Amino acid sequence: MKILENYNLKNHNTLGVDCYCDQFAQISSLSDLESLPKDIKITEMLIMGTGSNILFTEDLNRFVVQFKPRKYITVVDNLVVAWAGTPWNDLVTWAINKNLGGIENLALIPGLVGAAPFQNIGAYGVELQDSLVWVEVYNWHTGLYHRLSNEECMFSYRHSIFKYHDQPWIISRIGLDLRSDHPVNISYQPLQDKFAGLSQTPSYKKVAQAVTEIRQSKLPDPYQVHNAGSFFKNPVIDPQIAQRIQRRHKDLPLFETKHCPDQKTSAAWLLEQCGFKGHREGDAGFYDKHALILVNHGSASGQELLKMSKMAKRAVKIKFGIKLEEEVRVL
Ligand SMILES: Cc1cc2nc3c(=O)[nH]c(=O)nc-3n(C[C@H](O)[C@H](O)[C@H](O)COP(=O)(O)OP(=O)(O)OC[C@H]3O[C@@H](n4cnc5c(N)ncnc54)[C@H](O)[C@@H]3O)c2cc1C
């Protein structure tokens, strides 16, 4: 494993931001993991996949470990086991080609398998936690592996135990329960519209294809237009606040949440109401077809993107009294 000094991460984050780190190493195997220095403090380490959910705002005095994309998937005891460096969409494609259901709604989410439990990736009514059985972590201080069950991962909406950053853990593999009799979930309106009039239940492959088409029509390809997907989470709001807002904005979108009795609203809608859809200052802005996507149109710095995100957050707080929370990890 080669360690590079003073390395620029510009090509390793989909927002395309310049950011130098003290040291950088790419890993592609368990033996690479095991050869990492054991004395690095938690605050001095950063584990990365493809950087599709990170905004760098300053240079990092850290040792950055990046999983080199490399597909490795096996079946052990009826569970699908995937190496952290496996591109997430390769795992989805592998599963649907074997007619195994459970993650087809998560097609085309960028990034690697190792990052998926970090924020409990989700889309179109499905989350990773719905099919995940365990997460294997490597403790770089002790050199030991440890398995966390689904419950131990403390999953919730875009959240997990891994976000606390208080353990020297690197996610190395995950085990998923994917089955050929897994019920198809087309409850989300855009999927219902796609399959309207179909008498049979669509196959996992058809669902993944439909999700892919919908995503491609709405979201910019991060390798063409620099972005990190949804910049903020959809906020969960108290029913009284929802009622108050609805008095002035009858079209406030509200939807049920899996994780608590309160309802969620659309962060994209809130940002659009505040005029941020397509808003741009220099090279920092929000996508013109989707207000939730912070975009680097060229050579915006991390600080400029951060400033734009803070401006949007403040505007939503003033207009609606709602505090947006970042989905993207800001460093
Ligand atoms: C266009 C676009 C659309 C997107 N759509 C969705 C979506 O629909 N749903 C969704 O949930 N997300 C979505 N995302 C966000 C992103 O793709 C996911 O969060 C993805 O899981 C990040 O993968 P990554 O490999 O790029 O991780 P990175 O961005 O490199 O890392 C993300 C976080 O995970 C940690 N991490 C990464 N690998 C490991 C590891 N092996 N061990 C421990 N920690 C690790 C990092 O430290 C970091 O905090 C989208 C992003 C883009 C650009």
The ligand as an ORCA input file, in Angstrom:
! r2SCAN-3c Opt
* xyz 0 1
  C     -26.348     12.387     -7.848
  C     -26.392     11.782     -6.462
  C     -27.529     11.115     -6.038
  C     -27.574     10.545     -4.757
  N     -28.714      9.898     -4.380
  C     -28.797      9.344     -3.150
  C     -29.985      8.653     -2.748
  O     -30.947      8.520     -3.505
  N     -30.022      8.143     -1.501
  C     -28.968      8.253     -0.634
  O     -29.084      7.748      0.485
  N     -27.844      8.889     -0.999
  C     -27.720      9.433     -2.219
  N     -26.594     10.093     -2.595
  C     -25.484     10.245     -1.627
  C     -24.340      9.205     -1.798
  O     -24.345      8.638     -3.053
  C     -24.437      8.091     -0.749
  O     -24.408      8.641      0.546
  C     -23.304      7.078     -0.906
  O     -23.520      6.011     -0.021
  C     -21.918      7.683     -0.668
  O     -20.970      6.746     -1.127
  P     -19.458      7.135     -1.313
  O     -18.697      5.866     -1.573
  O     -19.292      8.178     -2.322
  O     -19.084      7.666      0.143
  P     -18.242      8.950      0.556
  O     -18.928     10.175      0.097
  O     -16.834      8.773      0.181
  O     -18.372      8.856      2.126
  C     -19.610      9.140      2.745
  C     -19.464      8.941      4.256
  O     -19.270      7.554      4.519
  C     -18.054      7.344      5.245
  N     -17.485      6.107      4.726
  C     -17.296      5.790      3.425
  N     -16.814      4.544      3.314
  C     -16.663      4.068      4.580
  C     -16.180      2.844      5.131
  N     -15.796      1.815      4.357
  N     -16.148      2.715      6.486
  C     -16.563      3.731      7.284
  N     -17.047      4.914      6.822
  C     -17.089      5.076      5.488
  C     -17.192      8.570      4.943
  O     -16.269      8.828      5.975
  C     -18.241      9.658      4.813
  O     -18.559     10.194      6.076
  C     -26.475     10.660     -3.886
  C     -25.318     11.326     -4.319
  C     -25.277     11.873     -5.587
  C     -24.015     12.566     -6.054
*
